[in-house]
Structure formats: C-alpha cells, structure tokens
Amino acid sequence: MANTSQTKSHRHSNNSRWFEGWALTTWIALAIASTTATIVIIGGASAPAIGLAIRFTARSSLVLFGAAFAASALLALMPHPLTRWMRRNRRQLGVAFAASHLTHAVAIGLYATLQPMAFHEHTRSMSPLPGLLAYVFILAMAATSFDRSAAWIGRRGFKALHTIGSIYIWIS
C-alpha cells in the first residue's frame, strides 16, 4: 500500500511540473498558437476567421497579462493556493502573454496579407504607433524576464521597465 501512495505522490508532483515554470509558458504558447491556427484553417483564411483569431489572441493576451500584473496584489488580498501559484509563476505568465501577443501580431499580419482590402477598411482610421510602442514594451519586458537579462539591466532598470511597460500596455 505504501508503494501505491508513493506512486500517486510521485505522479502528482510530475503532473504539477507541467503547470509550473517554463513548461507552463511552453504549454500556454502552444495551446494559443494551435488554437489560432485551427480557427484560421477551419475558416478558410477568410476575413471573419482571421478576425476571430485576432479577437481570440487579444482575449488570451488580456487574461495572461492580467494574471501576471495582478498576481502580487491578489496574493496579498486573498492568500490561496491559486494566488500563490500565480505569484510563483508570474514571470512565466508574463512571457506567455508575450507569446500570445506575438501570435496576435502574426494573425494581424496574416489579415493584412491575405485580406488586404478588409484589413485596410478596418484599420484606415487607426494609427499604428500606439500598438507598435506596446509591442516594443512587450518585447523588452519578455526579453528581461529571464534571470541573466534581468541581472544585466539591474533591479532598478527591471522595475522601471516593467512598471512603465505594464502601465503603458494597460492604457493602450
């Protein structure tokens, strides 16, 4: 019986590793990219299908960004295994947000390439500058979310970049 208990415990810890750390980021990124590709393929790369893919990635990005952004505050307000997990995996959720938004950018590029008339009609009154600046922040924040690059820019630089970047992304 003790052997069965050890096996279950070992199995549980192995399963939980899939939802911790950088494995979590990988699984989220793969799920979002494959779902996005499925939406586009099933929809025949039509303007409505690509539009749905763009909305899907915008929403998945919002959820991931919100989770990373609010992790510390939620833990302070509601100590719970879920909020502890969110805080523990905050960097990974942030990088998963960047991967989701990269997929979002690919979907926008696909829309512009495969459906240029619909893309032009949809974007003619928009300035691309705010979105491009948001992507610069997203890339810089993702690039500095690893131990080496975070150490390279220093604690103050990391905090300044991630605070200013997060605020700008929320506003945009």
PyMOL commands that place a pseudoatom at each C-alpha (Angstrom):
pseudoatom trace, name=CA, resn=MET, resi=1, chain=A, elem=C, hetatm=0, pos=[0.000, 0.000, 0.000]
pseudoatom trace, name=CA, resn=ALA, resi=2, chain=A, elem=C, hetatm=0, pos=[2.813, 2.402, 0.819]
pseudoatom trace, name=CA, resn=ASN, resi=3, chain=A, elem=C, hetatm=0, pos=[4.198, 1.792, -2.650]
pseudoatom trace, name=CA, resn=THR, resi=4, chain=A, elem=C, hetatm=0, pos=[0.900, 2.899, -4.241]
pseudoatom trace, name=CA, resn=SER, resi=5, chain=A, elem=C, hetatm=0, pos=[0.866, 6.052, -2.093]
pseudoatom trace, name=CA, resn=GLN, resi=6, chain=A, elem=C, hetatm=0, pos=[4.409, 6.900, -3.174]
pseudoatom trace, name=CA, resn=THR, resi=7, chain=A, elem=C, hetatm=0, pos=[3.491, 6.303, -6.816]
pseudoatom trace, name=CA, resn=LYS, resi=8, chain=A, elem=C, hetatm=0, pos=[0.468, 8.623, -6.567]
pseudoatom trace, name=CA, resn=SER, resi=9, chain=A, elem=C, hetatm=0, pos=[2.525, 11.286, -4.831]
pseudoatom trace, name=CA, resn=HIS, resi=10, chain=A, elem=C, hetatm=0, pos=[5.297, 10.959, -7.413]
pseudoatom trace, name=CA, resn=ARG, resi=11, chain=A, elem=C, hetatm=0, pos=[2.756, 11.083, -10.260]
pseudoatom trace, name=CA, resn=HIS, resi=12, chain=A, elem=C, hetatm=0, pos=[1.136, 14.193, -8.759]
pseudoatom trace, name=CA, resn=SER, resi=13, chain=A, elem=C, hetatm=0, pos=[4.451, 16.038, -8.494]
pseudoatom trace, name=CA, resn=ASN, resi=14, chain=A, elem=C, hetatm=0, pos=[5.342, 15.077, -12.079]
pseudoatom trace, name=CA, resn=ASN, resi=15, chain=A, elem=C, hetatm=0, pos=[1.955, 16.306, -13.325]
pseudoatom trace, name=CA, resn=SER, resi=16, chain=A, elem=C, hetatm=0, pos=[2.245, 19.590, -11.452]
pseudoatom trace, name=CA, resn=ARG, resi=17, chain=A, elem=C, hetatm=0, pos=[5.568, 20.311, -13.171]
pseudoatom trace, name=CA, resn=TRP, resi=18, chain=A, elem=C, hetatm=0, pos=[3.664, 20.705, -16.445]
pseudoatom trace, name=CA, resn=PHE, resi=19, chain=A, elem=C, hetatm=0, pos=[1.881, 23.681, -14.907]
pseudoatom trace, name=CA, resn=GLU, resi=20, chain=A, elem=C, hetatm=0, pos=[4.884, 25.316, -13.264]
pseudoatom trace, name=CA, resn=GLY, resi=21, chain=A, elem=C, hetatm=0, pos=[7.795, 27.357, -14.524]
pseudoatom trace, name=CA, resn=TRP, resi=22, chain=A, elem=C, hetatm=0, pos=[8.842, 27.480, -18.152]
pseudoatom trace, name=CA, resn=ALA, resi=23, chain=A, elem=C, hetatm=0, pos=[6.910, 24.319, -19.043]
pseudoatom trace, name=CA, resn=LEU, resi=24, chain=A, elem=C, hetatm=0, pos=[3.768, 26.309, -18.240]
pseudoatom trace, name=CA, resn=THR, resi=25, chain=A, elem=C, hetatm=0, pos=[4.824, 29.016, -20.697]
pseudoatom trace, name=CA, resn=THR, resi=26, chain=A, elem=C, hetatm=0, pos=[5.509, 26.450, -23.401]
pseudoatom trace, name=CA, resn=TRP, resi=27, chain=A, elem=C, hetatm=0, pos=[2.135, 24.726, -22.978]
pseudoatom trace, name=CA, resn=ILE, resi=28, chain=A, elem=C, hetatm=0, pos=[0.219, 28.007, -22.978]
pseudoatom trace, name=CA, resn=ALA, resi=29, chain=A, elem=C, hetatm=0, pos=[2.056, 29.286, -26.065]
pseudoatom trace, name=CA, resn=LEU, resi=30, chain=A, elem=C, hetatm=0, pos=[1.459, 26.003, -27.923]
pseudoatom trace, name=CA, resn=ALA, resi=31, chain=A, elem=C, hetatm=0, pos=[-2.230, 25.964, -26.973]
pseudoatom trace, name=CA, resn=ILE, resi=32, chain=A, elem=C, hetatm=0, pos=[-2.772, 29.539, -28.152]
pseudoatom trace, name=CA, resn=ALA, resi=33, chain=A, elem=C, hetatm=0, pos=[-0.807, 29.106, -31.394]
pseudoatom trace, name=CA, resn=SER, resi=34, chain=A, elem=C, hetatm=0, pos=[-2.532, 25.834, -32.282]
pseudoatom trace, name=CA, resn=THR, resi=35, chain=A, elem=C, hetatm=0, pos=[-5.994, 27.193, -31.455]
pseudoatom trace, name=CA, resn=THR, resi=36, chain=A, elem=C, hetatm=0, pos=[-5.313, 30.295, -33.540]
pseudoatom trace, name=CA, resn=ALA, resi=37, chain=A, elem=C, hetatm=0, pos=[-4.085, 28.204, -36.481]
pseudoatom trace, name=CA, resn=THR, resi=38, chain=A, elem=C, hetatm=0, pos=[-7.131, 25.934, -36.191]
pseudoatom trace, name=CA, resn=ILE, resi=39, chain=A, elem=C, hetatm=0, pos=[-9.500, 28.924, -36.256]
pseudoatom trace, name=CA, resn=VAL, resi=40, chain=A, elem=C, hetatm=0, pos=[-7.851, 30.306, -39.390]
pseudoatom trace, name=CA, resn=ILE, resi=41, chain=A, elem=C, hetatm=0, pos=[-7.632, 26.944, -41.188]
pseudoatom trace, name=CA, resn=ILE, resi=42, chain=A, elem=C, hetatm=0, pos=[-11.203, 25.867, -40.421]
pseudoatom trace, name=CA, resn=GLY, resi=43, chain=A, elem=C, hetatm=0, pos=[-12.423, 29.297, -41.525]
pseudoatom trace, name=CA, resn=GLY, resi=44, chain=A, elem=C, hetatm=0, pos=[-10.565, 29.027, -44.827]
pseudoatom trace, name=CA, resn=ALA, resi=45, chain=A, elem=C, hetatm=0, pos=[-8.377, 32.041, -44.007]
pseudoatom trace, name=CA, resn=SER, resi=46, chain=A, elem=C, hetatm=0, pos=[-11.415, 34.258, -44.615]
pseudoatom trace, name=CA, resn=ALA, resi=47, chain=A, elem=C, hetatm=0, pos=[-11.611, 37.762, -43.152]
pseudoatom trace, name=CA, resn=PRO, resi=48, chain=A, elem=C, hetatm=0, pos=[-14.140, 36.637, -40.490]
pseudoatom trace, name=CA, resn=ALA, resi=49, chain=A, elem=C, hetatm=0, pos=[-11.968, 33.652, -39.497]
pseudoatom trace, name=CA, resn=ILE, resi=50, chain=A, elem=C, hetatm=0, pos=[-8.812, 35.735, -39.208]
pseudoatom trace, name=CA, resn=GLY, resi=51, chain=A, elem=C, hetatm=0, pos=[-10.794, 38.389, -37.324]
pseudoatom trace, name=CA, resn=LEU, resi=52, chain=A, elem=C, hetatm=0, pos=[-11.931, 35.690, -34.881]
pseudoatom trace, name=CA, resn=ALA, resi=53, chain=A, elem=C, hetatm=0, pos=[-8.320, 34.565, -34.452]
pseudoatom trace, name=CA, resn=ILE, resi=54, chain=A, elem=C, hetatm=0, pos=[-7.273, 38.164, -33.759]
pseudoatom trace, name=CA, resn=ARG, resi=55, chain=A, elem=C, hetatm=0, pos=[-10.015, 38.555, -31.143]
pseudoatom trace, name=CA, resn=PHE, resi=56, chain=A, elem=C, hetatm=0, pos=[-9.113, 35.187, -29.568]
pseudoatom trace, name=CA, resn=THR, resi=57, chain=A, elem=C, hetatm=0, pos=[-5.449, 36.153, -29.192]
pseudoatom trace, name=CA, resn=ALA, resi=58, chain=A, elem=C, hetatm=0, pos=[-6.365, 39.611, -27.885]
pseudoatom trace, name=CA, resn=ARG, resi=59, chain=A, elem=C, hetatm=0, pos=[-8.511, 37.996, -25.197]
pseudoatom trace, name=CA, resn=SER, resi=60, chain=A, elem=C, hetatm=0, pos=[-5.978, 35.326, -24.278]
pseudoatom trace, name=CA, resn=SER, resi=61, chain=A, elem=C, hetatm=0, pos=[-3.351, 38.060, -24.038]
pseudoatom trace, name=CA, resn=LEU, resi=62, chain=A, elem=C, hetatm=0, pos=[-5.596, 40.112, -21.751]
pseudoatom trace, name=CA, resn=VAL, resi=63, chain=A, elem=C, hetatm=0, pos=[-6.151, 37.161, -19.400]
pseudoatom trace, name=CA, resn=LEU, resi=64, chain=A, elem=C, hetatm=0, pos=[-2.437, 36.336, -19.234]
pseudoatom trace, name=CA, resn=PHE, resi=65, chain=A, elem=C, hetatm=0, pos=[-1.362, 39.958, -18.806]
pseudoatom trace, name=CA, resn=GLY, resi=66, chain=A, elem=C, hetatm=0, pos=[-3.985, 40.474, -16.098]
pseudoatom trace, name=CA, resn=ALA, resi=67, chain=A, elem=C, hetatm=0, pos=[-2.836, 37.354, -14.256]
pseudoatom trace, name=CA, resn=ALA, resi=68, chain=A, elem=C, hetatm=0, pos=[0.822, 38.403, -14.338]
pseudoatom trace, name=CA, resn=PHE, resi=69, chain=A, elem=C, hetatm=0, pos=[0.047, 42.030, -13.495]
pseudoatom trace, name=CA, resn=ALA, resi=70, chain=A, elem=C, hetatm=0, pos=[-2.285, 41.274, -10.582]
pseudoatom trace, name=CA, resn=ALA, resi=71, chain=A, elem=C, hetatm=0, pos=[-0.503, 38.228, -9.097]
pseudoatom trace, name=CA, resn=SER, resi=72, chain=A, elem=C, hetatm=0, pos=[1.161, 40.008, -6.169]
pseudoatom trace, name=CA, resn=ALA, resi=73, chain=A, elem=C, hetatm=0, pos=[-1.866, 42.128, -5.312]
pseudoatom trace, name=CA, resn=LEU, resi=74, chain=A, elem=C, hetatm=0, pos=[-4.204, 39.135, -5.451]
pseudoatom trace, name=CA, resn=LEU, resi=75, chain=A, elem=C, hetatm=0, pos=[-1.892, 37.138, -3.194]
pseudoatom trace, name=CA, resn=ALA, resi=76, chain=A, elem=C, hetatm=0, pos=[-1.845, 39.971, -0.658]
pseudoatom trace, name=CA, resn=LEU, resi=77, chain=A, elem=C, hetatm=0, pos=[-5.651, 40.304, -0.785]
pseudoatom trace, name=CA, resn=MET, resi=78, chain=A, elem=C, hetatm=0, pos=[-6.534, 36.619, -0.934]
pseudoatom trace, name=CA, resn=PRO, resi=79, chain=A, elem=C, hetatm=0, pos=[-3.833, 34.179, 0.125]
pseudoatom trace, name=CA, resn=HIS, resi=80, chain=A, elem=C, hetatm=0, pos=[-4.898, 30.984, -1.599]
pseudoatom trace, name=CA, resn=PRO, resi=81, chain=A, elem=C, hetatm=0, pos=[-3.142, 28.147, -3.463]
pseudoatom trace, name=CA, resn=LEU, resi=82, chain=A, elem=C, hetatm=0, pos=[-4.239, 29.703, -6.785]
pseudoatom trace, name=CA, resn=THR, resi=83, chain=A, elem=C, hetatm=0, pos=[-2.877, 33.172, -5.961]
pseudoatom trace, name=CA, resn=ARG, resi=84, chain=A, elem=C, hetatm=0, pos=[0.351, 31.615, -4.614]
pseudoatom trace, name=CA, resn=TRP, resi=85, chain=A, elem=C, hetatm=0, pos=[0.681, 29.688, -7.894]
pseudoatom trace, name=CA, resn=MET, resi=86, chain=A, elem=C, hetatm=0, pos=[0.051, 32.887, -9.887]
pseudoatom trace, name=CA, resn=ARG, resi=87, chain=A, elem=C, hetatm=0, pos=[2.737, 34.781, -7.943]
pseudoatom trace, name=CA, resn=ARG, resi=88, chain=A, elem=C, hetatm=0, pos=[5.202, 31.892, -8.200]
pseudoatom trace, name=CA, resn=ASN, resi=89, chain=A, elem=C, hetatm=0, pos=[4.678, 31.735, -11.995]
pseudoatom trace, name=CA, resn=ARG, resi=90, chain=A, elem=C, hetatm=0, pos=[4.345, 35.471, -12.612]
pseudoatom trace, name=CA, resn=ARG, resi=91, chain=A, elem=C, hetatm=0, pos=[7.318, 35.729, -14.984]
pseudoatom trace, name=CA, resn=GLN, resi=92, chain=A, elem=C, hetatm=0, pos=[6.197, 32.694, -16.924]
pseudoatom trace, name=CA, resn=LEU, resi=93, chain=A, elem=C, hetatm=0, pos=[2.671, 34.081, -17.270]
pseudoatom trace, name=CA, resn=GLY, resi=94, chain=A, elem=C, hetatm=0, pos=[4.174, 37.349, -18.493]
pseudoatom trace, name=CA, resn=VAL, resi=95, chain=A, elem=C, hetatm=0, pos=[6.261, 35.560, -21.125]
pseudoatom trace, name=CA, resn=ALA, resi=96, chain=A, elem=C, hetatm=0, pos=[3.192, 33.505, -22.102]
pseudoatom trace, name=CA, resn=PHE, resi=97, chain=A, elem=C, hetatm=0, pos=[1.397, 36.851, -22.569]
pseudoatom trace, name=CA, resn=ALA, resi=98, chain=A, elem=C, hetatm=0, pos=[4.215, 37.944, -24.886]
pseudoatom trace, name=CA, resn=ALA, resi=99, chain=A, elem=C, hetatm=0, pos=[3.911, 34.682, -26.844]
pseudoatom trace, name=CA, resn=SER, resi=100, chain=A, elem=C, hetatm=0, pos=[0.142, 35.155, -27.094]
pseudoatom trace, name=CA, resn=HIS, resi=101, chain=A, elem=C, hetatm=0, pos=[0.605, 38.696, -28.330]
pseudoatom trace, name=CA, resn=LEU, resi=102, chain=A, elem=C, hetatm=0, pos=[3.224, 37.532, -30.832]
pseudoatom trace, name=CA, resn=THR, resi=103, chain=A, elem=C, hetatm=0, pos=[0.583, 35.128, -32.155]
pseudoatom trace, name=CA, resn=HIS, resi=104, chain=A, elem=C, hetatm=0, pos=[-1.792, 38.120, -32.223]
pseudoatom trace, name=CA, resn=ALA, resi=105, chain=A, elem=C, hetatm=0, pos=[0.738, 40.046, -34.356]
pseudoatom trace, name=CA, resn=VAL, resi=106, chain=A, elem=C, hetatm=0, pos=[1.091, 37.084, -36.715]
pseudoatom trace, name=CA, resn=ALA, resi=107, chain=A, elem=C, hetatm=0, pos=[-2.706, 36.948, -37.083]
pseudoatom trace, name=CA, resn=ILE, resi=108, chain=A, elem=C, hetatm=0, pos=[-2.783, 40.689, -37.851]
pseudoatom trace, name=CA, resn=GLY, resi=109, chain=A, elem=C, hetatm=0, pos=[-0.016, 40.209, -40.423]
pseudoatom trace, name=CA, resn=LEU, resi=110, chain=A, elem=C, hetatm=0, pos=[-1.949, 37.330, -41.946]
pseudoatom trace, name=CA, resn=TYR, resi=111, chain=A, elem=C, hetatm=0, pos=[-5.053, 39.522, -42.137]
pseudoatom trace, name=CA, resn=ALA, resi=112, chain=A, elem=C, hetatm=0, pos=[-3.078, 42.286, -43.878]
pseudoatom trace, name=CA, resn=THR, resi=113, chain=A, elem=C, hetatm=0, pos=[-1.516, 39.800, -46.311]
pseudoatom trace, name=CA, resn=LEU, resi=114, chain=A, elem=C, hetatm=0, pos=[-4.458, 37.531, -47.145]
pseudoatom trace, name=CA, resn=GLN, resi=115, chain=A, elem=C, hetatm=0, pos=[-7.300, 40.032, -46.780]
pseudoatom trace, name=CA, resn=PRO, resi=116, chain=A, elem=C, hetatm=0, pos=[-5.728, 43.401, -47.695]
pseudoatom trace, name=CA, resn=MET, resi=117, chain=A, elem=C, hetatm=0, pos=[-8.996, 45.160, -48.611]
pseudoatom trace, name=CA, resn=ALA, resi=118, chain=A, elem=C, hetatm=0, pos=[-10.719, 44.108, -45.357]
pseudoatom trace, name=CA, resn=PHE, resi=119, chain=A, elem=C, hetatm=0, pos=[-7.577, 44.990, -43.390]
pseudoatom trace, name=CA, resn=HIS, resi=120, chain=A, elem=C, hetatm=0, pos=[-7.370, 48.444, -44.954]
pseudoatom trace, name=CA, resn=GLU, resi=121, chain=A, elem=C, hetatm=0, pos=[-11.070, 49.080, -44.355]
pseudoatom trace, name=CA, resn=HIS, resi=122, chain=A, elem=C, hetatm=0, pos=[-10.753, 48.033, -40.732]
pseudoatom trace, name=CA, resn=THR, resi=123, chain=A, elem=C, hetatm=0, pos=[-7.581, 49.994, -39.964]
pseudoatom trace, name=CA, resn=ARG, resi=124, chain=A, elem=C, hetatm=0, pos=[-7.818, 53.127, -42.108]
pseudoatom trace, name=CA, resn=SER, resi=125, chain=A, elem=C, hetatm=0, pos=[-8.731, 55.394, -39.186]
pseudoatom trace, name=CA, resn=MET, resi=126, chain=A, elem=C, hetatm=0, pos=[-6.186, 53.892, -36.758]
pseudoatom trace, name=CA, resn=SER, resi=127, chain=A, elem=C, hetatm=0, pos=[-2.646, 54.989, -36.044]
pseudoatom trace, name=CA, resn=PRO, resi=128, chain=A, elem=C, hetatm=0, pos=[-0.244, 52.065, -35.774]
pseudoatom trace, name=CA, resn=LEU, resi=129, chain=A, elem=C, hetatm=0, pos=[2.127, 53.951, -33.422]
pseudoatom trace, name=CA, resn=PRO, resi=130, chain=A, elem=C, hetatm=0, pos=[0.461, 53.154, -30.041]
pseudoatom trace, name=CA, resn=GLY, resi=131, chain=A, elem=C, hetatm=0, pos=[0.280, 49.460, -30.871]
pseudoatom trace, name=CA, resn=LEU, resi=132, chain=A, elem=C, hetatm=0, pos=[3.864, 49.367, -32.132]
pseudoatom trace, name=CA, resn=LEU, resi=133, chain=A, elem=C, hetatm=0, pos=[5.099, 51.050, -28.950]
pseudoatom trace, name=CA, resn=ALA, resi=134, chain=A, elem=C, hetatm=0, pos=[3.146, 48.491, -26.896]
pseudoatom trace, name=CA, resn=TYR, resi=135, chain=A, elem=C, hetatm=0, pos=[4.929, 45.727, -28.839]
pseudoatom trace, name=CA, resn=VAL, resi=136, chain=A, elem=C, hetatm=0, pos=[8.307, 47.343, -28.098]
pseudoatom trace, name=CA, resn=PHE, resi=137, chain=A, elem=C, hetatm=0, pos=[7.465, 47.245, -24.391]
pseudoatom trace, name=CA, resn=ILE, resi=138, chain=A, elem=C, hetatm=0, pos=[6.186, 43.660, -24.629]
pseudoatom trace, name=CA, resn=LEU, resi=139, chain=A, elem=C, hetatm=0, pos=[9.374, 42.501, -26.348]
pseudoatom trace, name=CA, resn=ALA, resi=140, chain=A, elem=C, hetatm=0, pos=[11.632, 44.381, -23.917]
pseudoatom trace, name=CA, resn=MET, resi=141, chain=A, elem=C, hetatm=0, pos=[9.727, 43.054, -20.914]
pseudoatom trace, name=CA, resn=ALA, resi=142, chain=A, elem=C, hetatm=0, pos=[9.792, 39.490, -22.255]
pseudoatom trace, name=CA, resn=ALA, resi=143, chain=A, elem=C, hetatm=0, pos=[13.493, 39.732, -23.046]
pseudoatom trace, name=CA, resn=THR, resi=144, chain=A, elem=C, hetatm=0, pos=[14.260, 40.867, -19.490]
pseudoatom trace, name=CA, resn=SER, resi=145, chain=A, elem=C, hetatm=0, pos=[12.102, 38.212, -17.816]
pseudoatom trace, name=CA, resn=PHE, resi=146, chain=A, elem=C, hetatm=0, pos=[14.971, 35.753, -17.638]
pseudoatom trace, name=CA, resn=ASP, resi=147, chain=A, elem=C, hetatm=0, pos=[17.497, 35.724, -14.804]
pseudoatom trace, name=CA, resn=ARG, resi=148, chain=A, elem=C, hetatm=0, pos=[20.517, 36.702, -16.914]
pseudoatom trace, name=CA, resn=SER, resi=149, chain=A, elem=C, hetatm=0, pos=[18.891, 39.586, -18.764]
pseudoatom trace, name=CA, resn=ALA, resi=150, chain=A, elem=C, hetatm=0, pos=[17.169, 40.812, -15.574]
pseudoatom trace, name=CA, resn=ALA, resi=151, chain=A, elem=C, hetatm=0, pos=[20.562, 40.839, -13.837]
pseudoatom trace, name=CA, resn=TRP, resi=152, chain=A, elem=C, hetatm=0, pos=[22.106, 42.634, -16.812]
pseudoatom trace, name=CA, resn=ILE, resi=153, chain=A, elem=C, hetatm=0, pos=[19.715, 45.610, -16.619]
pseudoatom trace, name=CA, resn=GLY, resi=154, chain=A, elem=C, hetatm=0, pos=[19.753, 45.580, -12.814]
pseudoatom trace, name=CA, resn=ARG, resi=155, chain=A, elem=C, hetatm=0, pos=[16.962, 45.633, -10.272]
pseudoatom trace, name=CA, resn=ARG, resi=156, chain=A, elem=C, hetatm=0, pos=[16.132, 49.324, -10.797]
pseudoatom trace, name=CA, resn=GLY, resi=157, chain=A, elem=C, hetatm=0, pos=[16.129, 49.008, -14.588]
pseudoatom trace, name=CA, resn=PHE, resi=158, chain=A, elem=C, hetatm=0, pos=[13.987, 45.882, -14.418]
pseudoatom trace, name=CA, resn=LYS, resi=159, chain=A, elem=C, hetatm=0, pos=[11.481, 47.515, -12.076]
pseudoatom trace, name=CA, resn=ALA, resi=160, chain=A, elem=C, hetatm=0, pos=[11.329, 50.732, -14.147]
pseudoatom trace, name=CA, resn=LEU, resi=161, chain=A, elem=C, hetatm=0, pos=[10.890, 48.895, -17.461]
pseudoatom trace, name=CA, resn=HIS, resi=162, chain=A, elem=C, hetatm=0, pos=[8.249, 46.515, -16.154]
pseudoatom trace, name=CA, resn=THR, resi=163, chain=A, elem=C, hetatm=0, pos=[6.320, 49.221, -14.264]
pseudoatom trace, name=CA, resn=ILE, resi=164, chain=A, elem=C, hetatm=0, pos=[6.282, 51.729, -17.130]
pseudoatom trace, name=CA, resn=GLY, resi=165, chain=A, elem=C, hetatm=0, pos=[5.701, 48.986, -19.704]
pseudoatom trace, name=CA, resn=SER, resi=166, chain=A, elem=C, hetatm=0, pos=[2.807, 47.458, -17.748]
pseudoatom trace, name=CA, resn=ILE, resi=167, chain=A, elem=C, hetatm=0, pos=[1.113, 50.806, -17.289]
pseudoatom trace, name=CA, resn=TYR, resi=168, chain=A, elem=C, hetatm=0, pos=[1.519, 51.664, -20.981]
pseudoatom trace, name=CA, resn=ILE, resi=169, chain=A, elem=C, hetatm=0, pos=[0.161, 48.271, -22.046]
pseudoatom trace, name=CA, resn=TRP, resi=170, chain=A, elem=C, hetatm=0, pos=[-2.886, 48.690, -19.784]
pseudoatom trace, name=CA, resn=ILE, resi=171, chain=A, elem=C, hetatm=0, pos=[-3.533, 52.141, -21.208]
pseudoatom trace, name=CA, resn=SER, resi=172, chain=A, elem=C, hetatm=0, pos=[-3.091, 51.069, -24.825]
for i in range(1, 172): cmd.bond("trace and resi %d" % i, "trace and resi %d" % (i + 1))
show_as sticks, trace
zoom trace
